[in-house]
Amino acid sequence: MIADDTHKVSKMPKFITKMFKNLKILEIKNLKVEYLNRESLKNFNKLEKLGLPLGRLTRISSDLFEHVANIRVVDFTRNNLVKFGLASFLKPPHLETVNLFGNPCGIDLL
């Protein structure tokens, strides 16, 4: 887990994507990234839990989880998700839990 309340991570750290390809749990608090797409997670094909609470995330692409078929838990608590495609969360076959608490989100049903 990366939790740096003082330095605030602004992009997915490259050392994580290169060194930890077998990572199953990735939690980063205060991530300043506003947008995530499939390229953001392409090296995490074994990822089961993604936690990005307390960040600045405003939108995610509908293909975000294309490379992470094993994802089971997604936590985007207290970000700034305004709108996202419901399809993003319908594609992963093992997805069990999605936490969007504290987001001003609207859902695009397409």
C-alpha positions as CSV (number, residue, x, y, z in Angstrom):
1,M,0.0,0.0,0.0
2,I,1.2,3.5,-0.8
3,A,-0.3,6.1,1.5
4,D,1.5,9.4,1.5
5,D,-0.7,12.1,3.0
6,T,2.0,14.8,2.7
7,H,3.5,14.2,-0.7
8,K,0.3,13.2,-2.6
9,V,0.9,10.9,-5.5
10,S,0.0,12.6,-8.9
11,K,0.4,9.6,-11.2
12,M,0.6,5.9,-11.0
13,P,4.2,5.3,-9.9
14,K,6.2,3.5,-12.7
15,F,8.2,1.5,-10.2
16,I,5.0,-0.2,-9.1
17,T,4.0,-1.1,-12.7
18,K,7.4,-2.5,-13.5
19,M,8.4,-4.2,-10.3
20,F,5.1,-5.6,-9.0
21,K,3.4,-7.3,-11.9
22,N,2.1,-10.0,-9.6
23,L,0.5,-7.5,-7.3
24,K,-3.0,-8.5,-6.1
25,I,-3.8,-5.5,-3.9
26,L,-3.0,-1.9,-4.8
27,E,-4.1,0.9,-2.5
28,I,-3.0,4.4,-2.9
29,K,-4.5,7.3,-0.9
30,N,-4.6,10.9,-2.1
31,L,-3.9,10.0,-5.7
32,K,-4.0,13.3,-7.7
33,V,-4.8,11.5,-11.0
34,E,-8.1,12.8,-12.4
35,Y,-8.6,10.1,-15.1
36,L,-7.9,6.4,-15.4
37,N,-8.1,4.2,-18.5
38,R,-7.1,0.7,-19.5
39,E,-3.5,1.8,-19.9
40,S,-3.4,2.8,-16.2
41,L,-3.8,-0.8,-15.2
42,K,-2.4,-2.8,-18.1
43,N,0.5,-4.3,-16.2
44,F,-1.7,-5.5,-13.3
45,N,-3.4,-8.5,-14.8
46,K,-3.4,-10.3,-11.4
47,L,-5.0,-7.4,-9.5
48,E,-7.9,-8.4,-7.3
49,K,-8.4,-5.2,-5.2
50,L,-7.9,-1.6,-6.3
51,G,-8.3,1.0,-3.6
52,L,-7.9,4.7,-4.6
53,P,-9.7,6.5,-1.8
54,L,-9.4,10.2,-1.0
55,G,-8.2,11.3,-4.4
56,R,-9.1,13.6,-7.3
57,L,-10.5,11.0,-9.7
58,T,-13.2,12.7,-11.8
59,R,-13.8,10.0,-14.5
60,I,-12.9,6.5,-15.6
61,S,-13.0,5.0,-19.0
62,S,-15.5,2.2,-19.8
63,D,-12.5,-0.1,-20.6
64,L,-10.6,0.6,-17.3
65,F,-10.7,-3.1,-16.2
66,E,-9.9,-4.6,-19.6
67,H,-6.5,-6.0,-18.4
68,V,-7.6,-6.9,-14.9
69,A,-10.1,-9.7,-15.3
70,N,-9.5,-10.9,-11.7
71,I,-10.6,-7.6,-10.1
72,R,-13.0,-8.3,-7.2
73,V,-13.0,-5.1,-5.1
74,V,-12.9,-1.5,-6.3
75,D,-12.8,1.4,-3.8
76,F,-13.0,4.9,-5.2
77,T,-14.3,6.4,-1.9
78,R,-14.3,10.2,-1.5
79,N,-12.9,11.1,-4.9
80,N,-14.6,13.5,-7.3
81,L,-16.2,11.0,-9.7
82,V,-18.8,13.1,-11.6
83,K,-19.8,10.7,-14.3
84,F,-18.8,7.2,-15.4
85,G,-20.1,4.5,-17.6
86,L,-21.9,1.7,-15.8
87,A,-20.3,-0.6,-18.3
88,S,-17.0,-0.1,-16.6
89,F,-18.2,-2.2,-13.6
90,L,-20.2,-4.8,-15.6
91,K,-17.3,-6.2,-17.6
92,P,-15.1,-7.8,-14.9
93,P,-16.5,-11.3,-14.3
94,H,-15.4,-11.6,-10.7
95,L,-16.3,-8.1,-9.5
96,E,-18.0,-8.3,-6.1
97,T,-17.7,-4.9,-4.4
98,V,-17.7,-1.3,-5.7
99,N,-17.5,1.5,-3.2
100,L,-18.3,5.0,-4.6
101,F,-19.2,6.6,-1.3
102,G,-18.6,10.3,-1.1
103,N,-18.5,11.0,-4.9
104,P,-20.9,13.4,-6.7
105,C,-21.4,10.8,-9.4
106,G,-23.9,10.4,-12.1
107,I,-24.1,7.2,-14.0
108,D,-24.1,6.9,-17.7
109,L,-26.1,3.8,-18.5
110,L,-24.3,3.2,-21.8
